[in-house]
Amino acid sequence: MEGQKVSEHIPDIIAKGNTEEINKVLSTLQPFEIADLIQNLEFEDQSKVINSLDNETASEVILEIEPEARKEILKKLDLKEIAELVGEMESDDATDLIGELPDETAKLVLAKLPPQEVEEVETLLKYPEDSAGGIMQKELIEVRQDSTVSEAINWIRLIADDVEDFHEIYVIDQKERLLGVISPKKLLLTNPRTKIKNIMEPFEINATPFMDQEEVANLFEKYDIVSLPVIEENGVIVGRITADDVIDVITEEASEDMYHLAGVQEYLHPIYTPTSTRVKLRTPWLLLTLLGELLIAFVIIYAFKATLEKVAILAAFMPAIMATGGNVGIQTTTIVIRGLGMGTIHVGELRNLILAEVKVGLAIGLICGLVAAVIGSIITINEPKVAKLAIAVFIAMVSATIATSFVGVAGPLTLYKLKFDPAAASGPFLTMFNDLFGSVVYLFIAMIIF
């Protein structure tokens, strides 16, 4: 049964209460498809579907569900059911799920897990969630340097069920310090009696537990790798990070920057996040923007009231100037934030970056300013001071695009150097600066000309 047909029929199947039939119908779907289906069901039916699945499938599906929706589903499961799901997960995923639970619930779930799994989860929980330690998994393949190839292969066979997949085999000494790596292919093709230390290769890159996850993602992109060891200062390997973890990081970082650009500091689900929470998190930034715009109104009223009364048509062109400057600033900021995230630009290049973007801002300003001046002249052809108005619009447009280009570069880079999130330079702050600068410069120029 195709996914669309399942979506249409699953509510009726759930209503019958036949869990075996639910499981049979969903067995044809991938975990992400089941997750999408679950999120489109009524709240009371979501946990029923999860309970109808076998533990292995359910553990994969629950991780594909949106965080806020997942929290609601977990509330409806008992401790034993949650523990069974956690038991099927790799250590990093298990840690993430445990971290989403209320503290008391998390303790009770951990109490139902085997001691080894509890130790792994508690070890990972001590690291910040946005660090290498927070996204790594404990499952990996380690072999001793003094082992033979034959002994290493036999050891891998014994523990294969505990490690879902592996791209590298890590070679360690007696103190579990990482010495080198071997590819599975090389291990299989080498003489069984050969010592591991004679065929291992030195590891070129690694992460430390407290390295920021964004730096980890940059390493994967720069070196084109699929797996990365995480080692402590004493050289002991404590885990590994795989490409699928990094894909999640990239998605998370991109989403975070998008929220910050909009003045929202964290993910807010439109359905599952309580209205009060969404209002509380979004209102401060909107109020900040409002106060900034009221400041602009104050400046215009008390500094340029006479100019506007004298030439009222000036007000008609203010939105165009502020909108153009704002868009140029947002484009610049987005490019800079993306470059910082990808590691393609650096704070040390501040001067060159500013010069480059200001040149772009000047060129765009000249083009847009000329177009605005010409069209403005046509619109106001019957006005006695049409030439002066066109000059004011042109100069203001160029000034606005140059200024927002400068702020679009300098703002994110300054915050980045000060260890703040560079995305915070956008949204409300850039909007306020653009509106204030654009309107004030425009009216100041008009005041001089007229």
Secondary structure as a PSIPRED ss2 file (coil, helix, strand):
# PSIPRED VFORMAT (PSIPRED V4.0)

   1 M C   1.000  0.000  0.000
   2 E C   1.000  0.000  0.000
   3 G H   0.000  1.000  0.000
   4 Q H   0.000  1.000  0.000
   5 K H   0.000  1.000  0.000
   6 V H   0.000  1.000  0.000
   7 S H   0.000  1.000  0.000
   8 E H   0.000  1.000  0.000
   9 H H   0.000  1.000  0.000
  10 I H   0.000  1.000  0.000
  11 P H   0.000  1.000  0.000
  12 D H   0.000  1.000  0.000
  13 I H   0.000  1.000  0.000
  14 I H   0.000  1.000  0.000
  15 A H   0.000  1.000  0.000
  16 K H   0.000  1.000  0.000
  17 G C   1.000  0.000  0.000
  18 N C   1.000  0.000  0.000
  19 T H   0.000  1.000  0.000
  20 E H   0.000  1.000  0.000
  21 E H   0.000  1.000  0.000
  22 I H   0.000  1.000  0.000
  23 N H   0.000  1.000  0.000
  24 K H   0.000  1.000  0.000
  25 V H   0.000  1.000  0.000
  26 L H   0.000  1.000  0.000
  27 S C   1.000  0.000  0.000
  28 T C   1.000  0.000  0.000
  29 L C   1.000  0.000  0.000
  30 Q C   1.000  0.000  0.000
  31 P H   0.000  1.000  0.000
  32 F H   0.000  1.000  0.000
  33 E H   0.000  1.000  0.000
  34 I H   0.000  1.000  0.000
  35 A H   0.000  1.000  0.000
  36 D H   0.000  1.000  0.000
  37 L H   0.000  1.000  0.000
  38 I H   0.000  1.000  0.000
  39 Q H   0.000  1.000  0.000
  40 N C   1.000  0.000  0.000
  41 L C   1.000  0.000  0.000
  42 E C   1.000  0.000  0.000
  43 F H   0.000  1.000  0.000
  44 E H   0.000  1.000  0.000
  45 D H   0.000  1.000  0.000
  46 Q H   0.000  1.000  0.000
  47 S H   0.000  1.000  0.000
  48 K H   0.000  1.000  0.000
  49 V H   0.000  1.000  0.000
  50 I H   0.000  1.000  0.000
  51 N H   0.000  1.000  0.000
  52 S H   0.000  1.000  0.000
  53 L C   1.000  0.000  0.000
  54 D C   1.000  0.000  0.000
  55 N H   0.000  1.000  0.000
  56 E H   0.000  1.000  0.000
  57 T H   0.000  1.000  0.000
  58 A H   0.000  1.000  0.000
  59 S H   0.000  1.000  0.000
  60 E H   0.000  1.000  0.000
  61 V H   0.000  1.000  0.000
  62 I H   0.000  1.000  0.000
  63 L H   0.000  1.000  0.000
  64 E H   0.000  1.000  0.000
  65 I C   1.000  0.000  0.000
  66 E C   1.000  0.000  0.000
  67 P H   0.000  1.000  0.000
  68 E H   0.000  1.000  0.000
  69 A H   0.000  1.000  0.000
  70 R H   0.000  1.000  0.000
  71 K H   0.000  1.000  0.000
  72 E H   0.000  1.000  0.000
  73 I H   0.000  1.000  0.000
  74 L H   0.000  1.000  0.000
  75 K H   0.000  1.000  0.000
  76 K C   1.000  0.000  0.000
  77 L C   1.000  0.000  0.000
  78 D C   1.000  0.000  0.000
  79 L H   0.000  1.000  0.000
  80 K H   0.000  1.000  0.000
  81 E H   0.000  1.000  0.000
  82 I H   0.000  1.000  0.000
  83 A H   0.000  1.000  0.000
  84 E H   0.000  1.000  0.000
  85 L H   0.000  1.000  0.000
  86 V H   0.000  1.000  0.000
  87 G H   0.000  1.000  0.000
  88 E C   1.000  0.000  0.000
  89 M C   1.000  0.000  0.000
  90 E C   1.000  0.000  0.000
  91 S H   0.000  1.000  0.000
  92 D H   0.000  1.000  0.000
  93 D H   0.000  1.000  0.000
  94 A H   0.000  1.000  0.000
  95 T H   0.000  1.000  0.000
  96 D H   0.000  1.000  0.000
  97 L H   0.000  1.000  0.000
  98 I H   0.000  1.000  0.000
  99 G H   0.000  1.000  0.000
 100 E H   0.000  1.000  0.000
 101 L C   1.000  0.000  0.000
 102 P C   1.000  0.000  0.000
 103 D H   0.000  1.000  0.000
 104 E H   0.000  1.000  0.000
 105 T H   0.000  1.000  0.000
 106 A H   0.000  1.000  0.000
 107 K H   0.000  1.000  0.000
 108 L H   0.000  1.000  0.000
 109 V H   0.000  1.000  0.000
 110 L H   0.000  1.000  0.000
 111 A C   1.000  0.000  0.000
 112 K C   1.000  0.000  0.000
 113 L C   1.000  0.000  0.000
 114 P C   1.000  0.000  0.000
 115 P H   0.000  1.000  0.000
 116 Q H   0.000  1.000  0.000
 117 E H   0.000  1.000  0.000
 118 V H   0.000  1.000  0.000
 119 E H   0.000  1.000  0.000
 120 E H   0.000  1.000  0.000
 121 V H   0.000  1.000  0.000
 122 E H   0.000  1.000  0.000
 123 T H   0.000  1.000  0.000
 124 L H   0.000  1.000  0.000
 125 L H   0.000  1.000  0.000
 126 K C   1.000  0.000  0.000
 127 Y C   1.000  0.000  0.000
 128 P C   1.000  0.000  0.000
 129 E C   1.000  0.000  0.000
 130 D C   1.000  0.000  0.000
 131 S E   0.000  0.000  1.000
 132 A H   0.000  1.000  0.000
 133 G H   0.000  1.000  0.000
 134 G H   0.000  1.000  0.000
 135 I H   0.000  1.000  0.000
 136 M C   1.000  0.000  0.000
 137 Q E   0.000  0.000  1.000
 138 K C   1.000  0.000  0.000
 139 E C   1.000  0.000  0.000
 140 L C   1.000  0.000  0.000
 141 I C   1.000  0.000  0.000
 142 E E   0.000  0.000  1.000
 143 V E   0.000  0.000  1.000
 144 R E   0.000  0.000  1.000
 145 Q C   1.000  0.000  0.000
 146 D C   1.000  0.000  0.000
 147 S C   1.000  0.000  0.000
 148 T E   0.000  0.000  1.000
 149 V H   0.000  1.000  0.000
 150 S H   0.000  1.000  0.000
 151 E H   0.000  1.000  0.000
 152 A H   0.000  1.000  0.000
 153 I H   0.000  1.000  0.000
 154 N H   0.000  1.000  0.000
 155 W H   0.000  1.000  0.000
 156 I H   0.000  1.000  0.000
 157 R H   0.000  1.000  0.000
 158 L H   0.000  1.000  0.000
 159 I H   0.000  1.000  0.000
 160 A H   0.000  1.000  0.000
 161 D H   0.000  1.000  0.000
 162 D H   0.000  1.000  0.000
 163 V C   1.000  0.000  0.000
 164 E C   1.000  0.000  0.000
 165 D C   1.000  0.000  0.000
 166 F C   1.000  0.000  0.000
 167 H C   1.000  0.000  0.000
 168 E C   1.000  0.000  0.000
 169 I E   0.000  0.000  1.000
 170 Y E   0.000  0.000  1.000
 171 V E   0.000  0.000  1.000
 172 I E   0.000  0.000  1.000
 173 D C   1.000  0.000  0.000
 174 Q C   1.000  0.000  0.000
 175 K C   1.000  0.000  0.000
 176 E C   1.000  0.000  0.000
 177 R E   0.000  0.000  1.000
 178 L E   0.000  0.000  1.000
 179 L E   0.000  0.000  1.000
 180 G E   0.000  0.000  1.000
 181 V E   0.000  0.000  1.000
 182 I E   0.000  0.000  1.000
 183 S C   1.000  0.000  0.000
 184 P H   0.000  1.000  0.000
 185 K H   0.000  1.000  0.000
 186 K H   0.000  1.000  0.000
 187 L H   0.000  1.000  0.000
 188 L H   0.000  1.000  0.000
 189 L H   0.000  1.000  0.000
 190 T C   1.000  0.000  0.000
 191 N C   1.000  0.000  0.000
 192 P C   1.000  0.000  0.000
 193 R C   1.000  0.000  0.000
 194 T C   1.000  0.000  0.000
 195 K E   0.000  0.000  1.000
 196 I H   0.000  1.000  0.000
 197 K H   0.000  1.000  0.000
 198 N H   0.000  1.000  0.000
 199 I C   1.000  0.000  0.000
 200 M C   1.000  0.000  0.000
 201 E E   0.000  0.000  1.000
 202 P C   1.000  0.000  0.000
 203 F C   1.000  0.000  0.000
 204 E C   1.000  0.000  0.000
 205 I C   1.000  0.000  0.000
 206 N C   1.000  0.000  0.000
 207 A E   0.000  0.000  1.000
 208 T C   1.000  0.000  0.000
 209 P C   1.000  0.000  0.000
 210 F C   1.000  0.000  0.000
 211 M C   1.000  0.000  0.000
 212 D E   0.000  0.000  1.000
 213 Q H   0.000  1.000  0.000
 214 E H   0.000  1.000  0.000
 215 E H   0.000  1.000  0.000
 216 V H   0.000  1.000  0.000
 217 A H   0.000  1.000  0.000
 218 N H   0.000  1.000  0.000
 219 L H   0.000  1.000  0.000
 220 F H   0.000  1.000  0.000
 221 E H   0.000  1.000  0.000
 222 K H   0.000  1.000  0.000
 223 Y H   0.000  1.000  0.000
 224 D C   1.000  0.000  0.000
 225 I C   1.000  0.000  0.000
 226 V C   1.000  0.000  0.000
 227 S E   0.000  0.000  1.000
 228 L E   0.000  0.000  1.000
 229 P E   0.000  0.000  1.000
 230 V E   0.000  0.000  1.000
 231 I E   0.000  0.000  1.000
 232 E C   1.000  0.000  0.000
 233 E C   1.000  0.000  0.000
 234 N C   1.000  0.000  0.000
 235 G C   1.000  0.000  0.000
 236 V E   0.000  0.000  1.000
 237 I E   0.000  0.000  1.000
 238 V E   0.000  0.000  1.000
 239 G E   0.000  0.000  1.000
 240 R E   0.000  0.000  1.000
 241 I E   0.000  0.000  1.000
 242 T E   0.000  0.000  1.000
 243 A H   0.000  1.000  0.000
 244 D H   0.000  1.000  0.000
 245 D H   0.000  1.000  0.000
 246 V H   0.000  1.000  0.000
 247 I H   0.000  1.000  0.000
 248 D H   0.000  1.000  0.000
 249 V H   0.000  1.000  0.000
 250 I H   0.000  1.000  0.000
 251 T H   0.000  1.000  0.000
 252 E H   0.000  1.000  0.000
 253 E H   0.000  1.000  0.000
 254 A H   0.000  1.000  0.000
 255 S H   0.000  1.000  0.000
 256 E H   0.000  1.000  0.000
 257 D H   0.000  1.000  0.000
 258 M H   0.000  1.000  0.000
 259 Y H   0.000  1.000  0.000
 260 H H   0.000  1.000  0.000
 261 L H   0.000  1.000  0.000
 262 A C   1.000  0.000  0.000
 263 G C   1.000  0.000  0.000
 264 V C   1.000  0.000  0.000
 265 Q C   1.000  0.000  0.000
 266 E C   1.000  0.000  0.000
 267 Y C   1.000  0.000  0.000
 268 L C   1.000  0.000  0.000
 269 H C   1.000  0.000  0.000
 270 P C   1.000  0.000  0.000
 271 I C   1.000  0.000  0.000
 272 Y C   1.000  0.000  0.000
 273 T C   1.000  0.000  0.000
 274 P C   1.000  0.000  0.000
 275 T H   0.000  1.000  0.000
 276 S H   0.000  1.000  0.000
 277 T H   0.000  1.000  0.000
 278 R H   0.000  1.000  0.000
 279 V H   0.000  1.000  0.000
 280 K H   0.000  1.000  0.000
 281 L H   0.000  1.000  0.000
 282 R H   0.000  1.000  0.000
 283 T H   0.000  1.000  0.000
 284 P H   0.000  1.000  0.000
 285 W H   0.000  1.000  0.000
 286 L H   0.000  1.000  0.000
 287 L H   0.000  1.000  0.000
 288 L H   0.000  1.000  0.000
 289 T H   0.000  1.000  0.000
 290 L H   0.000  1.000  0.000
 291 L H   0.000  1.000  0.000
 292 G H   0.000  1.000  0.000
 293 E H   0.000  1.000  0.000
 294 L H   0.000  1.000  0.000
 295 L H   0.000  1.000  0.000
 296 I H   0.000  1.000  0.000
 297 A H   0.000  1.000  0.000
 298 F H   0.000  1.000  0.000
 299 V H   0.000  1.000  0.000
 300 I H   0.000  1.000  0.000
 301 I H   0.000  1.000  0.000
 302 Y H   0.000  1.000  0.000
 303 A H   0.000  1.000  0.000
 304 F H   0.000  1.000  0.000
 305 K H   0.000  1.000  0.000
 306 A H   0.000  1.000  0.000
 307 T H   0.000  1.000  0.000
 308 L H   0.000  1.000  0.000
 309 E H   0.000  1.000  0.000
 310 K H   0.000  1.000  0.000
 311 V C   1.000  0.000  0.000
 312 A H   0.000  1.000  0.000
 313 I H   0.000  1.000  0.000
 314 L H   0.000  1.000  0.000
 315 A H   0.000  1.000  0.000
 316 A H   0.000  1.000  0.000
 317 F H   0.000  1.000  0.000
 318 M H   0.000  1.000  0.000
 319 P H   0.000  1.000  0.000
 320 A H   0.000  1.000  0.000
 321 I H   0.000  1.000  0.000
 322 M H   0.000  1.000  0.000
 323 A H   0.000  1.000  0.000
 324 T H   0.000  1.000  0.000
 325 G H   0.000  1.000  0.000
 326 G H   0.000  1.000  0.000
 327 N H   0.000  1.000  0.000
 328 V H   0.000  1.000  0.000
 329 G H   0.000  1.000  0.000
 330 I H   0.000  1.000  0.000
 331 Q H   0.000  1.000  0.000
 332 T H   0.000  1.000  0.000
 333 T H   0.000  1.000  0.000
 334 T H   0.000  1.000  0.000
 335 I H   0.000  1.000  0.000
 336 V H   0.000  1.000  0.000
 337 I H   0.000  1.000  0.000
 338 R H   0.000  1.000  0.000
 339 G H   0.000  1.000  0.000
 340 L H   0.000  1.000  0.000
 341 G H   0.000  1.000  0.000
 342 M H   0.000  1.000  0.000
 343 G C   1.000  0.000  0.000
 344 T C   1.000  0.000  0.000
 345 I C   1.000  0.000  0.000
 346 H C   1.000  0.000  0.000
 347 V H   0.000  1.000  0.000
 348 G H   0.000  1.000  0.000
 349 E H   0.000  1.000  0.000
 350 L H   0.000  1.000  0.000
 351 R H   0.000  1.000  0.000
 352 N H   0.000  1.000  0.000
 353 L H   0.000  1.000  0.000
 354 I H   0.000  1.000  0.000
 355 L H   0.000  1.000  0.000
 356 A H   0.000  1.000  0.000
 357 E H   0.000  1.000  0.000
 358 V H   0.000  1.000  0.000
 359 K H   0.000  1.000  0.000
 360 V H   0.000  1.000  0.000
 361 G H   0.000  1.000  0.000
 362 L H   0.000  1.000  0.000
 363 A H   0.000  1.000  0.000
 364 I H   0.000  1.000  0.000
 365 G H   0.000  1.000  0.000
 366 L H   0.000  1.000  0.000
 367 I H   0.000  1.000  0.000
 368 C H   0.000  1.000  0.000
 369 G H   0.000  1.000  0.000
 370 L H   0.000  1.000  0.000
 371 V H   0.000  1.000  0.000
 372 A H   0.000  1.000  0.000
 373 A H   0.000  1.000  0.000
 374 V H   0.000  1.000  0.000
 375 I H   0.000  1.000  0.000
 376 G H   0.000  1.000  0.000
 377 S H   0.000  1.000  0.000
 378 I H   0.000  1.000  0.000
 379 I H   0.000  1.000  0.000
 380 T C   1.000  0.000  0.000
 381 I C   1.000  0.000  0.000
 382 N C   1.000  0.000  0.000
 383 E C   1.000  0.000  0.000
 384 P C   1.000  0.000  0.000
 385 K C   1.000  0.000  0.000
 386 V H   0.000  1.000  0.000
 387 A H   0.000  1.000  0.000
 388 K H   0.000  1.000  0.000
 389 L H   0.000  1.000  0.000
 390 A H   0.000  1.000  0.000
 391 I H   0.000  1.000  0.000
 392 A H   0.000  1.000  0.000
 393 V H   0.000  1.000  0.000
 394 F H   0.000  1.000  0.000
 395 I H   0.000  1.000  0.000
 396 A H   0.000  1.000  0.000
 397 M H   0.000  1.000  0.000
 398 V H   0.000  1.000  0.000
 399 S H   0.000  1.000  0.000
 400 A H   0.000  1.000  0.000
 401 T H   0.000  1.000  0.000
 402 I H   0.000  1.000  0.000
 403 A H   0.000  1.000  0.000
 404 T H   0.000  1.000  0.000
 405 S H   0.000  1.000  0.000
 406 F H   0.000  1.000  0.000
 407 V H   0.000  1.000  0.000
 408 G H   0.000  1.000  0.000
 409 V H   0.000  1.000  0.000
 410 A H   0.000  1.000  0.000
 411 G H   0.000  1.000  0.000
 412 P H   0.000  1.000  0.000
 413 L H   0.000  1.000  0.000
 414 T H   0.000  1.000  0.000
 415 L H   0.000  1.000  0.000
 416 Y H   0.000  1.000  0.000
 417 K H   0.000  1.000  0.000
 418 L C   1.000  0.000  0.000
 419 K C   1.000  0.000  0.000
 420 F C   1.000  0.000  0.000
 421 D C   1.000  0.000  0.000
 422 P H   0.000  1.000  0.000
 423 A H   0.000  1.000  0.000
 424 A H   0.000  1.000  0.000
 425 A H   0.000  1.000  0.000
 426 S C   1.000  0.000  0.000
 427 G C   1.000  0.000  0.000
 428 P H   0.000  1.000  0.000
 429 F H   0.000  1.000  0.000
 430 L H   0.000  1.000  0.000
 431 T H   0.000  1.000  0.000
 432 M H   0.000  1.000  0.000
 433 F H   0.000  1.000  0.000
 434 N H   0.000  1.000  0.000
 435 D H   0.000  1.000  0.000
 436 L H   0.000  1.000  0.000
 437 F H   0.000  1.000  0.000
 438 G H   0.000  1.000  0.000
 439 S H   0.000  1.000  0.000
 440 V H   0.000  1.000  0.000
 441 V H   0.000  1.000  0.000
 442 Y H   0.000  1.000  0.000
 443 L H   0.000  1.000  0.000
 444 F H   0.000  1.000  0.000
 445 I H   0.000  1.000  0.000
 446 A H   0.000  1.000  0.000
 447 M H   0.000  1.000  0.000
 448 I H   0.000  1.000  0.000
 449 I H   0.000  1.000  0.000
 450 F C   1.000  0.000  0.000
